[in-house]
C-alpha cells in the first residue's frame, strides 16, 4: 500500500509538472501570436496611411503646388467637412479636382484605406497649424507602443522615427513632400555626376 501511495504521489507531481510546462508553452505561443498580429497590423497601418498622404500630395501636384512651404500650401489642401461626412468619405466616393495642366482628375481611395487597422475606425484627421478646416493627413487613436522605431527603409525623413505610441505616427503631406524632394535632389545629383563624367564634345 505504501508503494502504491508513493507511485500515486509521483504520478500527481509529474502531472502537475507537465501541466505547468504546457501552460508556459501555451503562454509563449499566445504571446508570439499577439506579437505577429501586432506587427501585421503595424505594416497595414503604414500601407494605408501612406496611401492617404500620397493622395494629398498628388492633389497638390495636380494644382502645381507641391513644392510650396508648409504654410503656403495650406490654402490648397482639401477642406475636412463635407455633406458626406468628411473628406475621407468624399475620397471613397471619388473627388474631382480641376488641375493646372489637365482639365480634371478624379481622386479616390479604397474604403479600407480610410480605416485605421489598429482601432478599426476611421482615421483621426490631422489639421495644419493655422487652419483647423484643412486636411493635412491622418493618424491613429491607438496609444499602444509600436515595434517599429525606424522608417529609414521607407522614407527619407525621420518624422516617424522613435515614437512612443502609434498616435505619434502622422501620415501627412509633409512626409511625402520631404520624400519626393529628396528623391528629386538625388536624381539631379546623379544627372550632374553623369554629365561631369561624360562632358559633351
MOGI-V304314 format. One record per backbone hydrogen bond with DSSP energy under -0.5 kcal/mol. NH is the residue of the N-H (numbers start at 1). CO is the residue of the C=O. E is the energy in kcal/mol with one decimal. If there is no record, write none. Layout:
# MOGI-V304314
NH	CO	E
NH	CO	E
This chain:
# MOGI-V304314
5	1	-2.2
6	2	-2.2
7	3	-2.3
8	4	-2.5
9	5	-2.5
10	6	-2.4
11	7	-2.6
12	8	-2.3
13	9	-2.2
14	10	-2.5
15	11	-2.5
16	12	-2.2
17	13	-2.4
18	14	-2.5
19	15	-2.4
20	16	-2.4
21	17	-2.4
22	18	-2.7
23	19	-2.4
24	20	-2.3
25	21	-2.5
26	22	-2.7
27	23	-2.2
28	24	-2.2
29	25	-2.4
30	26	-2.8
31	27	-2.4
32	28	-2.4
33	29	-2.5
34	30	-2.2
35	31	-2.3
36	32	-2.6
37	33	-2.5
38	34	-2.3
39	35	-2.4
40	36	-2.2
41	37	-2.3
42	38	-2.4
43	39	-2.3
44	40	-2.2
45	41	-2.4
46	42	-2.1
47	43	-2.2
48	44	-2.6
49	45	-2.9
50	46	-2.4
51	47	-1.3
52	48	-1.7
53	49	-2.3
54	50	-2.5
55	51	-2.0
56	52	-1.7
57	53	-1.9
58	54	-2.7
59	55	-1.6
60	56	-1.7
61	57	-2.2
62	58	-2.3
63	59	-1.4
64	61	-1.4
65	60	-3.3
66	60	-0.6
68	65	-1.5
73	69	-1.9
74	70	-0.7
74	71	-0.6
76	73	-1.7
77	74	-1.9
80	133	-2.9
82	85	-1.2
85	82	-1.8
87	80	-1.6
89	86	-0.5
90	86	-1.7
91	87	-2.3
92	88	-1.3
93	89	-1.5
94	90	-2.9
95	107	-3.2
96	94	-0.5
97	105	-2.4
99	97	-0.6
99	102	-0.9
100	62	-3.0
105	97	-2.3
107	95	-3.1
107	105	-0.5
109	91	-2.4
113	110	-0.9
114	110	-0.6
114	111	-1.4
115	112	-1.5
116	121	-3.3
117	115	-0.6
119	116	-0.6
120	116	-2.6
121	116	-0.7
123	114	-1.8
124	139	-2.6
126	137	-2.9
131	128	-1.8
134	131	-1.4
135	78	-2.6
136	126	-2.7
136	134	-0.7
137	126	-0.9
138	171	-1.9
139	124	-2.1
140	166	-0.6
140	169	-0.5
154	151	-1.9
155	151	-3.2
161	158	-0.9
162	149	-2.8
163	160	-0.6
166	144	-2.0
167	142	-1.7
168	165	-2.1
169	166	-2.0
170	168	-1.0
171	138	-2.4
171	169	-0.7
172	170	-1.2
173	136	-2.1
176	172	-1.1
177	173	-2.4
178	174	-2.5
179	175	-1.8
180	176	-2.6
181	177	-2.5
182	178	-2.4
183	179	-2.0
184	180	-2.2
185	181	-2.4
186	182	-2.4
187	183	-2.3
188	184	-2.5
189	185	-2.4
190	186	-2.3
191	187	-2.3
192	188	-2.4
193	189	-2.3
194	190	-2.2
195	191	-2.3
196	192	-2.3
197	193	-1.8
198	194	-1.9
199	196	-0.5
